[in-house]
Amino acid sequence: MFNLRKKTEMPAAAEALPGRDFEIPTASRHFVNGAALKGPYPAGHEKAMFGLGCFWGAERKFWQQPGVSVTAAGYAAGLTPNPTYEEVCSGLTGHNEVVLAVFDPTQVSFEALLKLFWESHNPTQGMRQGNDVGTQYRSGIYVFSDAQRKAAEASRAAYAAELQKRGFPDITTEILDAPEFYFAEDYHQQYLAKNPNGYCGLGGLGISCPVGITA
């Protein structure tokens, strides 16, 4: 029972793992399109960051979206600097498994990415996503601007209203200013392109999210 509690409650700063002061090695190029994983990114492109369960399936959702030029799997919104995958899975770093998406706003809007985010997972489950249980599977939107925050909050309110009509519990999605993003290890990057039959536990609720609607 202790292990389950440890994995479903955020760790206190005093119990968080110490991590390290150097970056974990990762890929240099995107496996699908060859883009530089860490940039420099194309001029005029913007960043978005989402947590919606295991980042293997989540990242595929976004690299398949037209207008998204680069995606990366990583860790964010925790306490431990430069964590490893094993450390994140221990529940003692506080990090979420997230996807960084670099997109061209002239080709795809942030609102469209929000719609993809909401419809690709169940945002009402707290520290889990389906059978995947732990703080690293929580639902989250990590914003890079006031405009992104306003759009994220409006979309959360609009989608919550749609879910409420159908008897779903409250949305548990956190919306935070974008924290430091730590790139996950090489083998996690574009995992389902490298392993087409690999695990993907991602599943939406089958309910359309209205975008561009303010609460």
C-alpha positions in Angstrom: 0.0 0.0 0.0 2.9 2.3 0.7 4.2 1.9 -2.8 0.8 2.8 -4.3 0.6 5.9 -2.1 4.1 6.9 -3.0 3.3 6.7 -6.7 0.0 8.6 -6.5 0.9 11.4 -4.3 3.4 14.1 -5.1 6.6 13.7 -3.1 7.7 16.4 -0.6 10.9 18.3 -1.5 12.7 16.6 1.4 12.0 13.1 0.0 12.6 13.9 -3.7 15.5 12.1 -5.4 18.6 14.4 -5.8 19.0 13.8 -9.5 22.2 15.3 -11.2 23.6 18.4 -12.7 24.1 17.1 -16.2 21.7 16.2 -19.0 20.7 12.6 -19.7 21.9 11.7 -23.2 19.2 11.5 -25.8 18.7 11.5 -29.6 19.9 14.4 -31.7 17.4 14.0 -34.5 13.7 13.2 -34.7 13.3 9.6 -35.8 10.3 10.4 -38.0 11.2 13.6 -39.8 14.9 14.1 -39.1 14.4 17.5 -37.4 16.9 18.6 -34.8 15.3 17.4 -31.5 16.7 20.2 -29.4 16.6 22.9 -32.0 17.2 25.5 -33.2 13.6 25.4 -34.2 12.2 27.2 -37.3 11.6 30.9 -36.9 8.1 31.8 -36.0 7.3 28.4 -34.5 5.9 28.1 -31.0 6.1 25.5 -28.2 3.4 23.6 -26.5 3.7 21.1 -23.7 1.2 18.4 -22.6 1.0 15.5 -20.2 -1.7 12.9 -21.1 -0.5 9.6 -19.9 2.4 7.4 -21.2 4.4 9.6 -23.5 4.9 6.9 -26.1 1.4 7.1 -27.4 1.0 10.8 -26.5 3.9 11.9 -28.6 2.6 10.0 -31.7 -0.6 11.9 -31.4 1.3 15.2 -31.9 3.9 14.2 -34.5 1.0 13.0 -36.7 -0.7 16.5 -36.4 0.0 18.6 -39.5 1.7 21.8 -38.6 3.8 20.3 -35.8 7.4 20.3 -36.9 9.1 18.6 -33.9 8.0 16.5 -30.9 10.0 15.2 -28.0 9.2 13.0 -25.0 10.4 14.2 -21.7 9.8 14.9 -18.0 8.5 18.1 -16.5 6.7 19.7 -13.5 8.7 17.8 -10.8 11.4 18.3 -8.3 14.4 16.2 -9.3 16.9 17.8 -11.8 17.7 15.8 -14.9 15.8 12.6 -13.8 16.1 9.2 -15.4 13.0 7.2 -16.5 13.5 4.8 -13.6 13.6 7.6 -11.2 10.5 9.2 -12.6 8.7 5.8 -12.3 9.7 5.5 -8.7 7.3 8.3 -7.8 10.0 10.2 -6.0 10.7 12.9 -8.6 7.2 14.4 -9.0 7.7 14.6 -12.7 5.1 14.1 -15.4 5.7 12.3 -18.6 5.1 15.0 -21.2 5.3 15.8 -24.8 7.0 19.0 -26.2 5.4 20.0 -29.5 7.0 22.7 -31.7 4.4 24.0 -34.1 3.8 26.5 -36.9 0.9 28.7 -35.7 0.2 29.6 -39.4 -0.5 25.9 -40.0 -2.1 24.7 -36.8 -3.5 26.8 -33.9 -2.8 26.2 -30.2 -6.6 25.7 -29.8 -6.4 22.8 -32.3 -3.6 21.2 -30.2 -5.8 21.7 -27.1 -8.6 19.9 -28.9 -6.3 17.0 -29.8 -5.0 16.9 -26.2 -8.5 16.7 -24.6 -9.9 14.1 -27.0 -6.9 11.8 -26.8 -7.1 10.9 -23.1 -9.4 10.8 -20.0 -8.6 14.0 -18.1 -10.7 13.0 -15.0 -8.5 10.3 -13.5 -6.1 12.1 -11.3 -2.7 10.4 -11.0 -3.4 7.8 -13.6 -4.4 7.1 -17.2 -6.2 3.9 -17.7 -4.1 1.0 -16.3 -1.1 3.3 -15.9 -0.9 4.5 -12.3 1.4 7.1 -10.9 2.2 10.8 -10.7 3.9 10.7 -14.1 0.6 9.9 -15.8 -1.4 12.9 -14.7 -3.1 15.2 -17.1 -1.4 18.6 -17.6 -1.1 21.6 -19.8 2.1 23.6 -19.4 1.8 27.0 -21.0 4.4 29.3 -22.5 2.4 32.6 -22.6 -0.6 34.3 -21.1 -2.4 33.7 -24.4 -1.8 29.9 -24.1 -3.0 30.0 -20.4 -6.2 31.8 -21.3 -6.9 29.4 -24.2 -6.1 26.4 -22.0 -8.4 27.5 -19.2 -11.2 28.3 -21.6 -10.9 24.9 -23.2 -10.8 23.1 -19.8 -14.0 24.9 -18.8 -15.7 24.1 -22.1 -14.7 20.5 -22.0 -15.7 20.1 -18.4 -19.2 21.3 -19.3 -19.4 18.7 -22.0 -18.2 15.9 -19.7 -20.6 17.0 -16.9 -23.6 16.6 -19.3 -22.6 13.0 -19.7 -22.0 12.3 -16.0 -18.3 12.2 -15.9 -16.4 13.4 -12.8 -14.5 16.7 -12.6 -11.5 17.3 -14.7 -8.2 16.9 -12.8 -5.9 18.5 -15.4 -3.3 20.9 -14.0 -2.5 24.1 -16.0 0.9 25.5 -15.0 3.5 27.9 -16.5 5.8 25.7 -18.5 8.5 24.3 -16.2 11.9 23.1 -17.3 11.7 20.3 -19.8 14.1 17.4 -19.4 14.5 15.3 -22.6 13.8 11.6 -22.0 16.3 9.0 -23.0 17.0 8.2 -26.7 14.9 5.0 -26.7 11.8 6.9 -25.6 11.9 9.4 -28.4 9.3 8.6 -31.1 9.1 5.2 -29.5 6.1 4.0 -31.5 7.7 4.9 -34.8 10.6 2.7 -33.8 8.4 0.0 -32.3 5.1 0.0 -34.3 3.6 -2.8 -32.2 4.7 -1.2 -28.9 2.5 -0.4 -25.9 0.0 2.4 -26.2 -2.5 2.7 -23.3 -3.9 6.0 -24.6 -7.6 6.3 -25.1 -10.1 9.2 -25.2 -13.6 9.4 -24.0 -15.2 9.7 -27.5 -16.5 13.2 -26.6 -15.7 16.1 -28.9 -14.1 19.1 -27.3 -15.4 22.5 -28.4 -12.5 24.9 -29.0 -12.6 28.6 -29.2 -15.4 28.7 -26.6 -14.9 30.8 -23.5 -16.4 29.9 -20.2 
